[in-house]
Amino acid sequence: MSVKNTTDTKGAFDLMTRNQKRGLLVTAEQFAGGAKERTPVDTGNLKASIEPNKKIENTSTGFQTEVPAKANYAGFIEFGTVKVAPSAMYRKTQEEDRGSLLKTMGTLSKIC
């Protein structure tokens, strides 16, 4: 690909940006799926509350989004309490699915 002027440069940058954002959103969906698979179920409320944020922020380190668990007790399940062992569904997803998450992000972020 040759870049001849600022219009071409902007177009290439916009394409790269779109692909990076798409890759980030698909990876966030994949992460949410992994976290849901590892979430203990009592009522199903916690599992249902895990949804990726569709808002993407451009930070000094790149694009980012979040995959929050919106149930108010999510932290107690993730990290445990004095009476309940931690479930670690987010940490396990990050550790166990790291390779496939990075592969998805890398594949979808490339300029096609």
C-alpha positions in Angstrom: 0.0 0.0 0.0 1.4 3.4 -0.9 0.3 6.6 0.9 0.4 9.6 -1.5 -1.3 12.4 0.5 -2.9 13.2 3.7 -6.3 12.0 2.5 -4.9 8.6 1.8 -3.1 8.7 5.2 -6.4 9.6 7.0 -8.3 6.8 5.1 -5.7 4.2 6.1 -5.7 5.5 9.7 -9.5 5.4 9.8 -9.5 1.8 8.5 -6.9 0.8 11.1 -8.9 2.5 13.8 -12.2 0.8 12.8 -10.5 -2.6 12.7 -8.9 -2.1 16.1 -12.2 -1.1 17.6 -13.9 -4.0 16.0 -11.2 -6.3 17.3 -11.6 -4.9 20.8 -15.3 -5.3 20.8 -15.2 -8.9 19.6 -12.5 -9.7 22.1 -14.6 -8.1 24.9 -17.5 -10.3 23.9 -15.3 -13.3 23.9 -14.0 -12.4 27.4 -17.5 -11.9 28.7 -18.4 -15.4 27.4 -15.5 -16.9 29.2 -16.3 -15.1 32.4 -20.0 -16.2 32.2 -18.9 -19.8 31.7 -16.9 -19.6 34.9 -19.5 -17.7 37.0 -21.2 -19.7 39.7 -25.0 -19.7 39.3 -27.5 -19.4 42.1 -30.2 -17.1 40.7 -28.4 -16.3 37.4 -28.4 -12.6 38.1 -24.6 -12.3 38.3 -24.1 -14.2 35.1 -26.7 -12.1 33.3 -25.0 -8.9 34.5 -21.8 -9.6 32.7 -21.9 -7.6 29.5 -19.1 -5.8 27.6 -19.4 -2.0 27.5 -19.9 -0.9 23.9 -18.2 2.4 24.6 -14.6 2.5 23.5 -12.3 5.1 24.9 -9.1 6.2 23.2 -6.5 6.5 26.0 -2.8 7.3 25.9 -2.0 3.6 25.8 -4.6 2.8 23.1 -8.2 1.9 22.8 -10.0 0.3 25.8 -13.4 -0.9 27.0 -14.7 -2.7 30.0 -16.5 -5.9 30.7 -18.3 -5.1 34.0 -20.3 -7.4 36.2 -23.1 -5.1 37.2 -24.5 -7.2 40.0 -23.7 -5.3 43.2 -22.2 -8.4 44.9 -19.9 -9.4 42.0 -16.8 -8.4 43.9 -17.6 -10.7 46.7 -18.0 -13.6 44.3 -14.8 -12.8 42.4 -12.6 -12.1 45.4 -14.4 -14.1 48.1 -15.2 -13.2 51.7 -14.1 -14.5 55.1 -16.8 -17.2 54.7 -16.8 -17.8 50.9 -13.8 -18.8 48.7 -13.2 -16.6 45.7 -14.7 -17.7 42.4 -12.1 -15.7 40.4 -14.2 -16.0 37.2 -12.5 -12.8 35.7 -9.0 -13.8 36.7 -9.4 -17.4 35.5 -10.7 -16.1 32.2 -7.8 -13.7 31.8 -5.3 -16.4 32.7 -6.8 -19.4 30.9 -8.1 -17.7 27.7 -5.2 -15.2 27.3 -3.8 -16.9 24.2 -7.1 -17.1 22.3 -8.1 -13.5 23.4 -4.8 -12.1 22.1 -5.2 -14.1 18.8 -8.7 -12.8 18.3 -7.6 -9.2 19.0 -4.6 -9.5 16.7 -6.5 -11.1 13.8 -9.4 -8.7 13.8 -7.2 -5.6 14.3 -5.2 -6.1 11.1 -5.9 -3.8 8.1 -7.7 -5.9 5.5 
